């Protein structure tokens, strides 16, 4: 590792991770797992996480999920694992064996990936680190605007969330893609180039291309979208605090159901009513549902 840039990135990464731990309301994890695709974003995340873990004397390793969607996916996963091991970072490969669907490939791959990563995190009592960055956040906000999302949806990806007994953390949300590439360069670590990142059949790729064109035209839309996301998250958090103080909210029971006091919710505005009910549906049915 060389340069002030890498030191600054380590400082920002550590601050983001500590803030997530502080606000988690959960025991501090005993280890860290980086979800590694091999691209510059997750590679930079793995390098920063490894340095943090070494400094704080906790285990860290990477998990690569091979979906088998490309002929060279297996060999690429091996290349990435070997590269990480050469950097002194332990790395394992999980190969998906489930049958591939005829449609919805990206969603299926995401589900398979998270199931494997969550299983690994649970086994190691580890926090799961995901490499989403500031442009990913901007793309998510833009797509949700196009789909008519409300204020809650515009909060987009949270830096931290609990999924059952697992902490999922996105400590790179404050980084731009070029900064993560610079981290890889500072560590003298190569990375993979995924051709699907340029496949316009996917909505996120089309969104990325649109935002890139706006940026080149002098319209700093991505930065404004991330500010909108941050503001929406802050507003929703404050609203939730007020609701908890002023309204008899639904009560989640240990057996997996919720009890509602409909009379207490009668005068709640429709927008807030939907937020209350939606959050309880997710709590009972799970995030995917």
N, C-alpha and C positions, 0 to 999 in steps of 0.2 A: 504494500500500500504506500502511495506517495501523495504528497501535496496537501495544501490547506483545504482543497475542495473535499477530499475524502474525510478529513477530520471534521469538517462542518457537517457532512452527510451523516457521519457517525453520531455527532451531537444531536442532530435533528431526529435521527432514528431513535436514539435512546430516550429523548424527551417524549416522543410519540408513544413509545412502548410503556414508559413509566406512567404517563397519563392514562393509558388504557388500563393498566393494572390498578391504578388508584381509584378509577371509577367503575370497576368491574363488580364490586360487592361480592366477590368470590375469592377463595384462597389463591394466593400467588401460585402460578403453575411451577412445577418442578423442572420443566424442560421446555424447549422451543422446537417446533417443527415448521420448516418452510415448505410450502407447496411450490414445487419447482417444475417449470415447463422447459427451461433451458433458454428462454428468450432473455433479452437484456433486463426486463423489469424484475422477473423472479430471480435471475442470477444476481443482480445487485442486492436484492432483498436477502438472499442467502449469505452473501458476503458480509453485509452489515450485521445480520443476525449472528453469524459465527463470531464476529469480533465482539459483539455485545455479550454473547454467552461466555466467551473466553474471559472477558473482563470480570463478569459476575459469577464465574465458576459454576455454571449450570450446563447441562447437556444440550446440544443442538444437533439436529440432523435434517436432511432433506428427504422428501418423498416425491418421486416422479410417478405419475399415473400415465401408463401407456394404453390409450384407447384402441390402438390398432386401426386408426382411420386412414393412415397412409402406409404404403408398402414399406417405406423406410423408417416407420415410427419406432420399431424395435431397436434398430441399429442406432438411431438418433438418441434414444433413451440411454443406451449403453455409453455413447459418446459423452453425453451430458454427465452421467454418473461418474465416469472416469475422470472427466475434467474437474468435477467438484472434489473427488477424492485426492486429486493432485494438489488441490488447494487446502487439503487437510480437513475437509468437510465430509462427514459420513453421509451416505446417500443410498437409498433403497428404491427399487422399481416395483410398482404394483401393476400387473398386467390385467386389464379388464377381460373377463371371459363371457360376460353377458352378451346375448344376441343383439346385434345392432338393429334399430328400427328402420323402417323405410322412409320416415320423415322425422323432422324435429331433431336432427342429429346434434346440434349444439346444445340443446336443452338436455338431451339424453347423456351427452358427454359430461356436462356440468354435474348432473346428478350422480353419475358413476364416480366422478372425481371427488366430489364432496363426501360420498359414502366411504371411500377408501381413506381419505385424509382424516375424517372424523374418527374412524376406527383406529388409525395409528395414533392419533392424539389421545384418545381414550386409554389405549393400552399403556401409553407412556406418561399419563397425567401431564400432558403438555398443552401449551397454548399453540393454536394453529395460526401461522402467519401467511397472509395472502398478499400478493404483489400488486393490487390495484393502485393506480396513481391518479394524479390530478386530472389528466385528460380522460381517463376512464370515468371519473366522476362527472366531468362535463358532458361526456357522451350519454351517460345514464340520465342526467337531468334533461338533456335535449330530447331524448327518445320519450321520456315520460311526459314532457310538455306536449309532444306531438300526439301522444295517446290520451291526452286529457286528464292527466293525473292531478290530484288535489295537492294541498300544501304538504301533507304527510309524505306523499310519494316524491315530492321535489327535494326532500331531505336526502334522497338517494342512499348511497352506501355509507353506513356508519363506520367510524374508525374502530369501533368495538361492538361486539354483540355476544350474548350467551346463546348457544344452541344446545339446549339440554344441559349437560354437565361439561360442555366444552367452551372455552374462550376462543373466539375467532377475531383476530386483530389485523387491521390494515394499516401498518405503520408508515406506508409509503404514499398515503393519500395526499400529503403535502408536497410531493416531488413531481416535477414535470418529467416526461420521458427522457429528454436530453440529459437531465441531471442523473438519471439512473444509468444511462449509457456511460456517462463520465465516471460514475462510480466503478463500473466494470473496467474501464480504461485505467483508472487509478490503481486498481488491484492487479492490473495486467492479466485480466481474465476474459477469455473469448465467450461468445454466446451464439445461440442459434437464430436463424431468420425463418419465421413460420410463414409459408406462402399463403395460408388461409387468412392472414391479416390483410391481404390485398384482394380477397375474393368478394366482389360486390354483390354476390347472392345473399350475403348476410347483412341484416339491418345495421348492426354495429359498425361494420366496415363502411357502409354507405354514409352513416352518420359521421364517422371519423373523417371521411373524405370531404363532406360538407363543411365541417368545422375547420379543417385544414385550409380549405379554399377561403373561408371567411377570414381566417387569421392572416393569410397571405394578402388579402384585399385590405388589410389595415383595420379590420373589425375584431377587437379582442374578445370575441364571444366566449371562448372557453373560460377565461378568467372571470367573466361576469356570471357564467353559469355556476362555477364553483362557489362564488360569493352568494348567489341565490340559494344554493344547496345549504351552505352554512347558516344563512339567515333562517331558512325554513326549519332546519333542525333545532335551532335555538328557540324559535317561536313555539314549535310543537312541544319541546321539553318544558317550557314555562307553562303552556296550556295544560299539559298533563299534571304538573305540580298543583295548579289551581283546581283542576277537576278533582284531584285526590283529596283536597281539603274541603271542597264545597259540595260535592255530589257523592251520593251513596253508589259507588261503582260496583259493577258485577264482581262477585266473589268466586275465585277459582278454588275448587275443592280438590282434595287429595286424590279422589277416585277418578279424576279426569273430566269432570263436568263443571259448569259454572251456574251460579245462581244470580238472577237479575231482579232488581226492584224497579219494575217498569214505571211505577208512580214517581219514583225519584228522578227518572230520566225523561219524564213527560215534557218538561219545560226546557230541556237542553236543545239548542239549535241543531238543525239537521246535520250540518257539517261536523259538529262535535259528536253528535249521536253516532254517525257512521264511523268516526274514529274510535269511539269507545267500543262499539260492537265489533268492528274489524279487528282491533287488537285482541279482544277476547276470543274471537273465532280462531285467530292465529295461535293463541296460547293453548286452546283446546285441541285444535286440529293439526297444529304444526305449521311451520313456515311454508312448505310447499303447497299445502292445501289452501 
